[in-house]
Amino acid sequence: MKPGGGGGPIRWAATAATPRGRDSDASLYSNRPSFASSVARTPLATPIATPSAAPTTAAAVMRSINAYLSSRNCPVALRSPYPSNKDISDAFRFLFSRLHYPLPSNPSASLDEDILVFLQSLGYPGKLTKSALKAPSTPHAWPLVRSALHWLVQTASYADYISASPHPFASDRLLCYLSSGYSLFLSGDDLALEELDQRYIADSEAEVDANSTAVDGLERERAELEARLEAEASAPSSRAALEKKRAEFAADSWKFQAVVDSFSAKAAETERVLVEREGVLEGKEKELVAAKAEVEALRVKVGAQAVSGRDAERMRREIAAVDRDVEEAETARNAWEDKCWELDAEASRQMKELESLAVEANAAIKSLKLGCDFKYNVNMEGSSPGFVIGADYKSKLKPALTSLAEDVKKSSVAKLEEFISLQKQSQENGVALDAKRKRLAEIQSMIDEVVEHKLQAVTKQSEEETQAHERQCLGAIDLISSYKEHTLAAIAEMKKGLSGAVKEVEEMYESLPVKLGMLEGN
């Protein structure tokens, strides 16, 4: 595994470092296994299958195992219900090779011991015995062997995921860094240890910079999405505009329909009154004709009969009464004719108003662009409200309004889905941003911890060197003091000898005249 990288496959053997610096301290720990070797022999992580993720049937387990084997181009396929012993052994060999476990070079060698040791080292939670591995395809042993194979498939899948992941876990990198650094420390290779520290710090700082750049990009993307979301939320939606137009058009349509219904009711009432008046008029005309016929008959009868003065007087009175009735009928007829003319004039005026309203309604319908050729055409000869306005509201206009309402509904649903999608994307970006921040904080914490540890080590080393130099200085000071004492003693001794010599010279000088006198006397 590359130091400080954290990527690559899981390895099960440690590599020895070549000493290039000071003497190794590994002899101090020769009575126990190396820490780096034990770390290298231990997988970085072991996936534990949860009940929710594990298949619940034997067929599902077999499909999962065969799917993994086929996806990794393994020539072995386990057949239900009981595969052959050779296929089971080959499947174990393939999974061991995926997990980089060293296997015997002989393909026919037994893997029973290796399988049990390997599963135990991985922390396999199930139970598998040697007797089950002796005959793995038997009905009582196959479920145990199948469970072990499925667990190894999950472990290999997790190892493949870790190997292919572009962003390894920080704990793996730190573990690899610590194990490699401790191994180099024990081997006495200080230069390699310093290079490892520099590489790890450089990689961590590069990752921090990359994560910071990614976080900044996510921040900008989040701000853009939030601005877009706010713009979408604050901008008037097309649904509201269409709903407003629909409401206005519906209100205009209802008003126009109310006017049409009012005019239709008035026209129907006028037609009914005209029909009644015409019926009354026809009745009066029939009564007039009958009265004239009766008068003629009476005249003939009167002309044929002998009329007395009393009868003549009575007949004159009857004729005067009939004339009065005829005159009243003529007067009433004239009044009804005038009323009919007034009703016709009123109907004509209302028809003209109806035509102007129809023109306005047609213009409003055309501006709405309903996609239909609906149009009001006023018919003066219509006998019903529908024929008068010249269109069927239910068969033409109502379907168009229904289609418009459906379009508005679909547009609203699409806008709502887009809004939900944007909101979900914003939430996902927020979660990713929080994860990046947390990741950045963890990396920064690790960097601070590593730097602090290194600073403590350098400080400790500096203190030790300072104490050593202090001891050397104290020793030199003691040496100088003793030398000074010796020198002072020597100087004192030399002074003492010199004073004795001076005294002797003085004595000799004082005795010199005496000796000279003695010599002269001799």
LINMO-V830896 format. One record per residue. RES is the residue in one small letter. SS is DSSP state (2 for helix, 1 for strand, 0 for the rest). PSI is psi in degrees with one decimal (none if undefined). OMEGA is omega in degrees with one decimal (999 if undefined). Layout:
BEGIN
res=RES ss=SS psi=PSI omega=OMEGA
res=RES ss=SS psi=PSI omega=OMEGA
END
This chain:
BEGIN
res=m ss=0 psi=135.9 omega=-178.8
res=k ss=0 psi=130.7 omega=-178.5
res=p ss=0 psi=131.9 omega=177.3
res=g ss=0 psi=-4.4 omega=-177.2
res=g ss=0 psi=-42.8 omega=178.2
res=g ss=0 psi=-9.3 omega=-177.9
res=g ss=0 psi=-172.6 omega=177.5
res=g ss=0 psi=168.0 omega=-178.2
res=p ss=0 psi=163.4 omega=177.8
res=i ss=0 psi=130.0 omega=179.9
res=r ss=0 psi=151.1 omega=-175.7
res=w ss=0 psi=13.5 omega=178.4
res=a ss=0 psi=144.1 omega=-178.5
res=a ss=0 psi=148.1 omega=177.0
res=t ss=0 psi=139.0 omega=-177.2
res=a ss=0 psi=137.4 omega=177.6
res=a ss=0 psi=141.2 omega=-179.4
res=t ss=0 psi=123.4 omega=-178.3
res=p ss=0 psi=131.1 omega=175.4
res=r ss=0 psi=-6.8 omega=-175.7
res=g ss=0 psi=-118.8 omega=-176.6
res=r ss=0 psi=173.7 omega=179.4
res=d ss=0 psi=147.5 omega=-178.0
res=s ss=0 psi=144.5 omega=174.8
res=d ss=0 psi=12.2 omega=-176.5
res=a ss=2 psi=-22.9 omega=-179.4
res=s ss=2 psi=-22.5 omega=178.8
res=l ss=2 psi=-23.9 omega=-176.6
res=y ss=2 psi=29.5 omega=-176.8
res=s ss=0 psi=-17.1 omega=-178.3
res=n ss=0 psi=4.6 omega=177.0
res=r ss=0 psi=159.3 omega=-176.7
res=p ss=0 psi=155.8 omega=-179.4
res=s ss=0 psi=139.9 omega=178.4
res=f ss=2 psi=-42.9 omega=-179.5
res=a ss=2 psi=-38.6 omega=179.7
res=s ss=2 psi=-40.6 omega=179.8
res=s ss=2 psi=-35.9 omega=177.2
res=v ss=2 psi=-43.1 omega=-178.8
res=a ss=2 psi=-29.0 omega=179.7
res=r ss=2 psi=-9.0 omega=-177.4
res=t ss=0 psi=130.9 omega=179.3
res=p ss=0 psi=149.6 omega=-177.7
res=l ss=0 psi=-35.1 omega=-179.4
res=a ss=0 psi=143.7 omega=177.9
res=t ss=0 psi=116.8 omega=-179.4
res=p ss=0 psi=136.4 omega=176.1
res=i ss=0 psi=120.6 omega=-178.1
res=a ss=0 psi=124.4 omega=177.4
res=t ss=0 psi=155.6 omega=-179.5
res=p ss=0 psi=-31.5 omega=-179.0
res=s ss=0 psi=-27.9 omega=-176.8
res=a ss=0 psi=-20.9 omega=-175.3
res=a ss=0 psi=140.3 omega=176.1
res=p ss=0 psi=148.2 omega=-174.0
res=t ss=0 psi=-6.0 omega=-178.7
res=t ss=0 psi=157.4 omega=178.6
res=a ss=2 psi=-37.1 omega=178.9
res=a ss=2 psi=-39.9 omega=178.8
res=a ss=2 psi=-38.7 omega=177.4
res=v ss=2 psi=-43.5 omega=178.8
res=m ss=2 psi=-42.1 omega=178.4
res=r ss=2 psi=-39.1 omega=179.8
res=s ss=2 psi=-43.3 omega=-179.8
res=i ss=2 psi=-49.4 omega=-178.7
res=n ss=2 psi=-33.6 omega=178.6
res=a ss=2 psi=-42.1 omega=178.5
res=y ss=2 psi=-43.7 omega=-179.0
res=l ss=2 psi=-44.1 omega=-179.8
res=s ss=2 psi=-33.6 omega=179.6
res=s ss=2 psi=-22.3 omega=179.3
res=r ss=0 psi=17.8 omega=176.1
res=n ss=0 psi=38.1 omega=176.9
res=c ss=0 psi=132.1 omega=-178.6
res=p ss=0 psi=-3.8 omega=-176.2
res=v ss=0 psi=137.7 omega=173.7
res=a ss=0 psi=122.0 omega=-177.8
res=l ss=0 psi=124.3 omega=-177.0
res=r ss=0 psi=140.0 omega=177.9
res=s ss=0 psi=153.4 omega=-0.5
res=p ss=0 psi=-24.9 omega=-176.8
res=y ss=0 psi=106.8 omega=178.5
res=p ss=0 psi=170.3 omega=-178.7
res=s ss=0 psi=159.2 omega=179.4
res=n ss=2 psi=-36.6 omega=-179.6
res=k ss=2 psi=-43.5 omega=179.4
res=d ss=2 psi=-39.2 omega=178.9
res=i ss=2 psi=-44.2 omega=179.3
res=s ss=2 psi=-42.7 omega=178.5
res=d ss=2 psi=-36.4 omega=178.2
res=a ss=2 psi=-43.1 omega=176.1
res=f ss=2 psi=-43.4 omega=179.4
res=r ss=2 psi=-42.1 omega=-178.6
res=f ss=2 psi=-43.1 omega=179.9
res=l ss=2 psi=-37.8 omega=176.7
res=f ss=2 psi=-40.1 omega=178.9
res=s ss=2 psi=-34.9 omega=177.2
res=r ss=2 psi=-30.6 omega=179.6
res=l ss=0 psi=8.7 omega=174.3
res=h ss=0 psi=42.0 omega=175.5
res=y ss=0 psi=129.4 omega=-178.3
res=p ss=0 psi=130.6 omega=-179.1
res=l ss=0 psi=159.4 omega=175.1
res=p ss=0 psi=142.1 omega=-179.1
res=s ss=0 psi=-22.6 omega=-179.8
res=n ss=0 psi=117.6 omega=-178.3
res=p ss=0 psi=-25.7 omega=-177.3
res=s ss=0 psi=-1.4 omega=-178.8
res=a ss=0 psi=150.4 omega=-178.8
res=s ss=0 psi=141.3 omega=-179.4
res=l ss=0 psi=11.2 omega=-173.8
res=d ss=2 psi=-50.4 omega=-178.4
res=e ss=2 psi=-42.1 omega=-179.3
res=d ss=2 psi=-40.7 omega=-178.6
res=i ss=2 psi=-46.9 omega=-178.4
res=l ss=2 psi=-42.1 omega=-179.8
res=v ss=2 psi=-43.7 omega=-177.9
res=f ss=2 psi=-44.6 omega=178.7
res=l ss=2 psi=-38.5 omega=178.2
res=q ss=2 psi=-38.3 omega=179.0
res=s ss=2 psi=-29.5 omega=178.2
res=l ss=2 psi=-11.2 omega=-178.2
res=g ss=0 psi=41.9 omega=-179.3
res=y ss=0 psi=125.0 omega=-175.2
res=p ss=0 psi=-14.5 omega=-178.2
res=g ss=0 psi=-174.0 omega=179.6
res=k ss=0 psi=131.3 omega=178.1
res=l ss=0 psi=127.1 omega=-175.0
res=t ss=0 psi=165.4 omega=177.5
res=k ss=2 psi=-37.4 omega=-179.5
res=s ss=2 psi=-35.5 omega=177.7
res=a ss=2 psi=-33.7 omega=179.0
res=l ss=2 psi=-20.7 omega=177.2
res=k ss=2 psi=-41.6 omega=178.9
res=a ss=0 psi=76.5 omega=-172.3
res=p ss=0 psi=-20.0 omega=-175.6
res=s ss=0 psi=3.3 omega=178.4
res=t ss=0 psi=156.2 omega=-175.3
res=p ss=2 psi=-34.2 omega=-177.0
res=h ss=2 psi=-21.9 omega=-177.6
res=a ss=2 psi=-26.9 omega=-174.4
res=w ss=2 psi=-40.6 omega=178.7
res=p ss=2 psi=-38.6 omega=178.6
res=l ss=2 psi=-43.3 omega=179.5
res=v ss=2 psi=-39.5 omega=179.3
res=r ss=2 psi=-39.8 omega=177.5
res=s ss=2 psi=-42.3 omega=178.3
res=a ss=2 psi=-41.9 omega=177.9
res=l ss=2 psi=-43.2 omega=179.8
res=h ss=2 psi=-38.3 omega=178.6
res=w ss=2 psi=-39.6 omega=176.2
res=l ss=2 psi=-35.3 omega=177.1
res=v ss=2 psi=-43.1 omega=178.0
res=q ss=2 psi=-41.2 omega=178.1
res=t ss=2 psi=-43.9 omega=178.9
res=a ss=2 psi=-38.7 omega=177.4
res=s ss=2 psi=-41.9 omega=178.7
res=y ss=2 psi=-40.9 omega=178.0
res=a ss=2 psi=-40.6 omega=176.3
res=d ss=2 psi=-39.8 omega=179.5
res=y ss=2 psi=-42.5 omega=179.1
res=i ss=2 psi=-38.9 omega=-178.9
res=s ss=2 psi=-37.5 omega=-176.7
res=a ss=2 psi=-8.5 omega=-175.2
res=s ss=0 psi=129.2 omega=178.0
res=p ss=0 psi=-16.4 omega=-179.3
res=h ss=0 psi=87.0 omega=-179.7
res=p ss=0 psi=162.2 omega=-179.1
res=f ss=0 psi=142.8 omega=-179.6
res=a ss=2 psi=-32.9 omega=-180.0
res=s ss=2 psi=-37.3 omega=177.2
res=d ss=2 psi=-44.7 omega=-179.7
res=r ss=2 psi=-44.3 omega=-179.4
res=l ss=2 psi=-41.2 omega=178.6
res=l ss=2 psi=-43.5 omega=178.4
res=c ss=2 psi=-41.8 omega=179.6
res=y ss=2 psi=-46.2 omega=-178.8
res=l ss=2 psi=-43.6 omega=-178.9
res=s ss=2 psi=-44.3 omega=-179.9
res=s ss=2 psi=-41.8 omega=-179.9
res=g ss=2 psi=-41.2 omega=179.4
res=y ss=2 psi=-37.0 omega=177.5
res=s ss=2 psi=-43.3 omega=178.2
res=l ss=2 psi=-34.7 omega=178.5
res=f ss=2 psi=-42.8 omega=179.1
res=l ss=2 psi=-33.4 omega=-179.4
res=s ss=2 psi=-8.8 omega=177.9
res=g ss=0 psi=16.2 omega=-178.4
res=d ss=0 psi=84.1 omega=-176.6
res=d ss=2 psi=-35.3 omega=-180.0
res=l ss=2 psi=-45.6 omega=178.3
res=a ss=2 psi=-36.9 omega=178.3
res=l ss=2 psi=-41.1 omega=177.9
res=e ss=2 psi=-40.9 omega=176.3
res=e ss=2 psi=-40.2 omega=178.2
res=l ss=2 psi=-42.7 omega=177.8
res=d ss=2 psi=-44.8 omega=-179.2
res=q ss=2 psi=-42.5 omega=179.2
res=r ss=2 psi=-43.1 omega=-178.5
res=y ss=2 psi=-44.0 omega=179.3
res=i ss=2 psi=-41.1 omega=179.0
res=a ss=2 psi=-43.9 omega=178.5
res=d ss=2 psi=-41.4 omega=179.8
res=s ss=2 psi=-43.5 omega=178.5
res=e ss=2 psi=-39.5 omega=177.8
res=a ss=2 psi=-41.3 omega=178.3
res=e ss=2 psi=-38.6 omega=177.3
res=v ss=2 psi=-43.9 omega=178.8
res=d ss=2 psi=-43.8 omega=179.5
res=a ss=2 psi=-42.8 omega=178.8
res=n ss=2 psi=-36.6 omega=177.4
res=s ss=2 psi=-42.7 omega=177.3
res=t ss=2 psi=-43.0 omega=179.0
res=a ss=2 psi=-39.6 omega=178.4
res=v ss=2 psi=-41.8 omega=177.1
res=d ss=2 psi=-42.7 omega=177.5
res=g ss=2 psi=-42.1 omega=177.9
res=l ss=2 psi=-36.2 omega=176.8
res=e ss=2 psi=-45.8 omega=178.6
res=r ss=2 psi=-43.7 omega=179.4
res=e ss=2 psi=-39.0 omega=178.7
res=r ss=2 psi=-41.5 omega=178.4
res=a ss=2 psi=-41.7 omega=178.3
res=e ss=2 psi=-42.6 omega=-180.0
res=l ss=2 psi=-38.8 omega=178.3
res=e ss=2 psi=-40.2 omega=177.2
res=a ss=2 psi=-41.1 omega=177.9
res=r ss=2 psi=-39.9 omega=179.6
res=l ss=2 psi=-42.5 omega=178.0
res=e ss=2 psi=-39.4 omega=178.0
res=a ss=2 psi=-42.7 omega=178.3
res=e ss=2 psi=-37.7 omega=-177.9
res=a ss=2 psi=-36.6 omega=-177.0
res=s ss=2 psi=-27.9 omega=-178.4
res=a ss=0 psi=143.9 omega=177.8
res=p ss=0 psi=127.6 omega=-177.4
res=s ss=0 psi=153.8 omega=177.5
res=s ss=2 psi=-27.0 omega=178.8
res=r ss=2 psi=-42.5 omega=-179.9
res=a ss=2 psi=-41.9 omega=178.7
res=a ss=2 psi=-44.3 omega=179.7
res=l ss=2 psi=-38.1 omega=176.6
res=e ss=2 psi=-39.4 omega=178.4
res=k ss=2 psi=-45.4 omega=177.6
res=k ss=2 psi=-40.8 omega=179.7
res=r ss=2 psi=-42.8 omega=179.6
res=a ss=2 psi=-42.3 omega=178.4
res=e ss=2 psi=-44.1 omega=-179.8
res=f ss=2 psi=-39.2 omega=178.6
res=a ss=2 psi=-40.4 omega=178.3
res=a ss=2 psi=-44.4 omega=177.6
res=d ss=2 psi=-40.1 omega=-179.9
res=s ss=2 psi=-40.8 omega=179.3
res=w ss=2 psi=-40.5 omega=177.3
res=k ss=2 psi=-46.6 omega=-179.8
res=f ss=2 psi=-40.1 omega=178.9
res=q ss=2 psi=-36.0 omega=177.0
res=a ss=2 psi=-42.0 omega=177.3
res=v ss=2 psi=-44.6 omega=179.5
res=v ss=2 psi=-44.2 omega=178.9
res=d ss=2 psi=-38.9 omega=179.1
res=s ss=2 psi=-46.7 omega=178.3
res=f ss=2 psi=-36.2 omega=177.9
res=s ss=2 psi=-40.7 omega=178.4
res=a ss=2 psi=-40.7 omega=178.4
res=k ss=2 psi=-42.3 omega=179.1
res=a ss=2 psi=-40.1 omega=178.2
res=a ss=2 psi=-40.6 omega=178.6
res=e ss=2 psi=-41.7 omega=178.3
res=t ss=2 psi=-44.3 omega=178.0
res=e ss=2 psi=-41.4 omega=178.8
res=r ss=2 psi=-42.0 omega=178.7
res=v ss=2 psi=-41.3 omega=178.1
res=l ss=2 psi=-42.6 omega=178.9
res=v ss=2 psi=-43.1 omega=179.1
res=e ss=2 psi=-44.2 omega=-179.7
res=r ss=2 psi=-39.6 omega=177.5
res=e ss=2 psi=-38.7 omega=176.4
res=g ss=2 psi=-43.9 omega=178.1
res=v ss=2 psi=-41.3 omega=179.5
res=l ss=2 psi=-43.7 omega=177.7
res=e ss=2 psi=-39.0 omega=177.0
res=g ss=2 psi=-42.6 omega=178.9
res=k ss=2 psi=-40.7 omega=178.8
res=e ss=2 psi=-40.5 omega=176.8
res=k ss=2 psi=-41.7 omega=177.7
res=e ss=2 psi=-37.4 omega=178.5
res=l ss=2 psi=-44.0 omega=178.3
res=v ss=2 psi=-42.9 omega=179.1
res=a ss=2 psi=-38.5 omega=178.9
res=a ss=2 psi=-41.5 omega=178.1
res=k ss=2 psi=-41.9 omega=178.6
res=a ss=2 psi=-39.8 omega=178.6
res=e ss=2 psi=-36.5 omega=178.6
res=v ss=2 psi=-42.6 omega=178.0
res=e ss=2 psi=-40.9 omega=178.1
res=a ss=2 psi=-40.5 omega=178.7
res=l ss=2 psi=-38.8 omega=177.2
res=r ss=2 psi=-45.4 omega=177.8
res=v ss=2 psi=-44.5 omega=-179.2
res=k ss=2 psi=-39.6 omega=179.2
res=v ss=2 psi=-38.1 omega=178.3
res=g ss=2 psi=-29.0 omega=-179.2
res=a ss=2 psi=-19.1 omega=-176.7
res=q ss=0 psi=160.0 omega=173.4
res=a ss=0 psi=124.3 omega=-174.1
res=v ss=0 psi=128.6 omega=176.1
res=s ss=0 psi=170.3 omega=-179.9
res=g ss=2 psi=-36.6 omega=179.1
res=r ss=2 psi=-42.7 omega=-179.5
res=d ss=2 psi=-38.9 omega=180.0
res=a ss=2 psi=-41.2 omega=178.3
res=e ss=2 psi=-41.5 omega=179.5
res=r ss=2 psi=-40.6 omega=-179.1
res=m ss=2 psi=-38.5 omega=176.8
res=r ss=2 psi=-40.0 omega=178.8
res=r ss=2 psi=-41.3 omega=178.7
res=e ss=2 psi=-40.1 omega=179.3
res=i ss=2 psi=-39.1 omega=178.3
res=a ss=2 psi=-39.2 omega=177.9
res=a ss=2 psi=-42.8 omega=179.7
res=v ss=2 psi=-40.3 omega=179.3
res=d ss=2 psi=-39.8 omega=177.5
res=r ss=2 psi=-42.1 omega=178.4
res=d ss=2 psi=-41.5 omega=179.5
res=v ss=2 psi=-42.5 omega=179.7
res=e ss=2 psi=-41.8 omega=177.4
res=e ss=2 psi=-40.0 omega=178.2
res=a ss=2 psi=-40.8 omega=177.8
res=e ss=2 psi=-41.2 omega=178.9
res=t ss=2 psi=-44.6 omega=178.4
res=a ss=2 psi=-38.4 omega=179.0
res=r ss=2 psi=-43.7 omega=178.5
res=n ss=2 psi=-41.5 omega=178.4
res=a ss=2 psi=-43.2 omega=178.6
res=w ss=2 psi=-36.2 omega=177.3
res=e ss=2 psi=-40.9 omega=176.6
res=d ss=2 psi=-40.2 omega=178.3
res=k ss=2 psi=-39.9 omega=177.9
res=c ss=2 psi=-40.5 omega=178.1
res=w ss=2 psi=-41.8 omega=178.4
res=e ss=2 psi=-42.3 omega=178.7
res=l ss=2 psi=-39.1 omega=177.6
res=d ss=2 psi=-41.5 omega=179.5
res=a ss=2 psi=-42.5 omega=178.1
res=e ss=2 psi=-41.8 omega=177.7
res=a ss=2 psi=-39.1 omega=178.5
res=s ss=2 psi=-42.3 omega=178.7
res=r ss=2 psi=-44.2 omega=178.8
res=q ss=2 psi=-34.2 omega=176.0
res=m ss=2 psi=-40.4 omega=178.0
res=k ss=2 psi=-43.0 omega=176.4
res=e ss=2 psi=-39.1 omega=178.2
res=l ss=2 psi=-38.5 omega=177.9
res=e ss=2 psi=-43.3 omega=178.1
res=s ss=2 psi=-41.0 omega=176.5
res=l ss=2 psi=-36.6 omega=178.2
res=a ss=2 psi=-39.5 omega=177.7
res=v ss=2 psi=-45.0 omega=178.6
res=e ss=2 psi=-42.6 omega=179.2
res=a ss=2 psi=-40.6 omega=178.3
res=n ss=2 psi=-39.2 omega=177.3
res=a ss=2 psi=-41.4 omega=177.9
res=a ss=2 psi=-42.0 omega=178.8
res=i ss=2 psi=-39.2 omega=179.6
res=k ss=2 psi=-38.0 omega=178.9
res=s ss=2 psi=-27.4 omega=178.6
res=l ss=2 psi=-20.3 omega=179.5
res=k ss=0 psi=62.1 omega=-177.8
res=l ss=0 psi=-12.5 omega=-179.8
res=g ss=0 psi=17.2 omega=177.3
res=c ss=0 psi=159.3 omega=-178.0
res=d ss=0 psi=38.5 omega=179.9
res=f ss=0 psi=135.9 omega=-179.2
res=k ss=0 psi=140.2 omega=175.6
res=y ss=0 psi=124.9 omega=175.6
res=n ss=0 psi=108.6 omega=-176.4
res=v ss=0 psi=128.1 omega=-179.7
res=n ss=0 psi=116.0 omega=-178.0
res=m ss=0 psi=-24.9 omega=-176.2
res=e ss=0 psi=9.2 omega=-177.9
res=g ss=0 psi=144.7 omega=179.9
res=s ss=0 psi=-1.3 omega=178.3
res=s ss=0 psi=164.4 omega=-179.6
res=p ss=2 psi=-39.7 omega=178.6
res=g ss=2 psi=-42.7 omega=178.3
res=f ss=2 psi=-29.1 omega=179.7
res=v ss=2 psi=-46.9 omega=-179.0
res=i ss=2 psi=-9.7 omega=171.1
res=g ss=0 psi=20.5 omega=179.0
res=a ss=0 psi=156.1 omega=177.2
res=d ss=0 psi=109.7 omega=-175.7
res=y ss=2 psi=-41.8 omega=-175.3
res=k ss=2 psi=-34.0 omega=-175.0
res=s ss=2 psi=-20.9 omega=-176.7
res=k ss=2 psi=-56.6 omega=-173.8
res=l ss=2 psi=-41.3 omega=-177.9
res=k ss=2 psi=-43.5 omega=175.0
res=p ss=2 psi=-38.0 omega=178.6
res=a ss=2 psi=-42.9 omega=177.9
res=l ss=2 psi=-38.7 omega=177.6
res=t ss=2 psi=-42.5 omega=178.1
res=s ss=2 psi=-41.2 omega=177.8
res=l ss=2 psi=-40.9 omega=178.2
res=a ss=2 psi=-39.7 omega=177.8
res=e ss=2 psi=-41.8 omega=178.3
res=d ss=2 psi=-43.0 omega=178.7
res=v ss=2 psi=-40.8 omega=-180.0
res=k ss=2 psi=-43.9 omega=178.9
res=k ss=2 psi=-43.8 omega=178.6
res=s ss=2 psi=-39.9 omega=179.2
res=s ss=2 psi=-42.1 omega=178.7
res=v ss=2 psi=-41.5 omega=179.1
res=a ss=2 psi=-42.4 omega=178.4
res=k ss=2 psi=-40.0 omega=179.3
res=l ss=2 psi=-42.2 omega=178.0
res=e ss=2 psi=-41.1 omega=178.1
res=e ss=2 psi=-40.2 omega=178.5
res=f ss=2 psi=-43.4 omega=178.7
res=i ss=2 psi=-41.0 omega=179.1
res=s ss=2 psi=-43.6 omega=178.6
res=l ss=2 psi=-40.6 omega=178.5
res=q ss=2 psi=-42.1 omega=178.5
res=k ss=2 psi=-42.6 omega=177.9
res=q ss=2 psi=-39.6 omega=177.7
res=s ss=2 psi=-41.9 omega=178.1
res=q ss=2 psi=-42.2 omega=179.0
res=e ss=2 psi=-41.3 omega=177.9
res=n ss=2 psi=-36.6 omega=176.6
res=g ss=2 psi=-42.6 omega=178.2
res=v ss=2 psi=-44.4 omega=178.7
res=a ss=2 psi=-38.5 omega=179.0
res=l ss=2 psi=-42.1 omega=177.2
res=d ss=2 psi=-41.3 omega=178.5
res=a ss=2 psi=-42.6 omega=178.6
res=k ss=2 psi=-41.0 omega=178.3
res=r ss=2 psi=-43.2 omega=179.2
res=k ss=2 psi=-42.5 omega=178.2
res=r ss=2 psi=-42.9 omega=179.3
res=l ss=2 psi=-41.4 omega=178.7
res=a ss=2 psi=-41.9 omega=178.9
res=e ss=2 psi=-44.6 omega=-178.8
res=i ss=2 psi=-42.1 omega=179.0
res=q ss=2 psi=-39.4 omega=178.1
res=s ss=2 psi=-42.1 omega=178.8
res=m ss=2 psi=-41.9 omega=179.4
res=i ss=2 psi=-44.8 omega=178.6
res=d ss=2 psi=-40.6 omega=-179.6
res=e ss=2 psi=-43.7 omega=179.7
res=v ss=2 psi=-46.7 omega=179.3
res=v ss=2 psi=-40.0 omega=-179.5
res=e ss=2 psi=-42.3 omega=178.4
res=h ss=2 psi=-43.4 omega=-179.3
res=k ss=2 psi=-40.2 omega=178.7
res=l ss=2 psi=-41.0 omega=177.9
res=q ss=2 psi=-41.1 omega=179.2
res=a ss=2 psi=-44.9 omega=179.8
res=v ss=2 psi=-41.0 omega=179.3
res=t ss=2 psi=-43.7 omega=179.2
res=k ss=2 psi=-44.1 omega=179.4
res=q ss=2 psi=-40.8 omega=179.4
res=s ss=2 psi=-40.6 omega=178.4
res=e ss=2 psi=-41.7 omega=178.6
res=e ss=2 psi=-44.4 omega=179.1
res=e ss=2 psi=-38.9 omega=179.0
res=t ss=2 psi=-44.0 omega=178.5
res=q ss=2 psi=-38.8 omega=178.5
res=a ss=2 psi=-45.6 omega=177.4
res=h ss=2 psi=-34.9 omega=179.2
res=e ss=2 psi=-42.9 omega=177.3
res=r ss=2 psi=-41.0 omega=178.1
res=q ss=2 psi=-42.5 omega=179.5
res=c ss=2 psi=-43.6 omega=178.4
res=l ss=2 psi=-39.6 omega=177.7
res=g ss=2 psi=-41.2 omega=179.0
res=a ss=2 psi=-39.5 omega=179.3
res=i ss=2 psi=-42.5 omega=177.7
res=d ss=2 psi=-40.6 omega=179.2
res=l ss=2 psi=-42.8 omega=-179.7
res=i ss=2 psi=-39.4 omega=179.8
res=s ss=2 psi=-45.3 omega=179.4
res=s ss=2 psi=-37.1 omega=178.3
res=y ss=2 psi=-38.0 omega=179.0
res=k ss=2 psi=-42.7 omega=178.1
res=e ss=2 psi=-43.4 omega=178.5
res=h ss=2 psi=-41.2 omega=-179.6
res=t ss=2 psi=-44.0 omega=179.2
res=l ss=2 psi=-39.3 omega=178.2
res=a ss=2 psi=-41.5 omega=179.1
res=a ss=2 psi=-42.2 omega=179.4
res=i ss=2 psi=-42.3 omega=179.2
res=a ss=2 psi=-42.8 omega=178.7
res=e ss=2 psi=-41.5 omega=179.2
res=m ss=2 psi=-39.9 omega=177.9
res=k ss=2 psi=-42.5 omega=179.4
res=k ss=2 psi=-45.5 omega=177.9
res=g ss=2 psi=-39.0 omega=-178.6
res=l ss=2 psi=-40.1 omega=178.4
res=s ss=2 psi=-37.9 omega=177.7
res=g ss=2 psi=-40.6 omega=179.2
res=a ss=2 psi=-40.3 omega=178.9
res=v ss=2 psi=-42.6 omega=179.8
res=k ss=2 psi=-41.4 omega=178.8
res=e ss=2 psi=-40.7 omega=179.6
res=v ss=2 psi=-40.7 omega=-180.0
res=e ss=2 psi=-44.7 omega=179.2
res=e ss=2 psi=-42.6 omega=179.0
res=m ss=2 psi=-40.0 omega=-179.3
res=y ss=2 psi=-39.1 omega=178.4
res=e ss=2 psi=-36.7 omega=-178.6
res=s ss=2 psi=-4.5 omega=-177.0
res=l ss=2 psi=-43.8 omega=178.8
res=p ss=2 psi=-36.8 omega=-179.3
res=v ss=2 psi=-46.6 omega=179.7
res=k ss=2 psi=-39.4 omega=179.1
res=l ss=2 psi=-39.5 omega=178.5
res=g ss=2 psi=-39.6 omega=179.0
res=m ss=2 psi=-39.7 omega=178.9
res=l ss=2 psi=-40.3 omega=179.2
res=e ss=2 psi=-40.0 omega=179.3
res=g ss=2 psi=-34.8 omega=178.5
res=n ss=0 psi=none omega=999
END
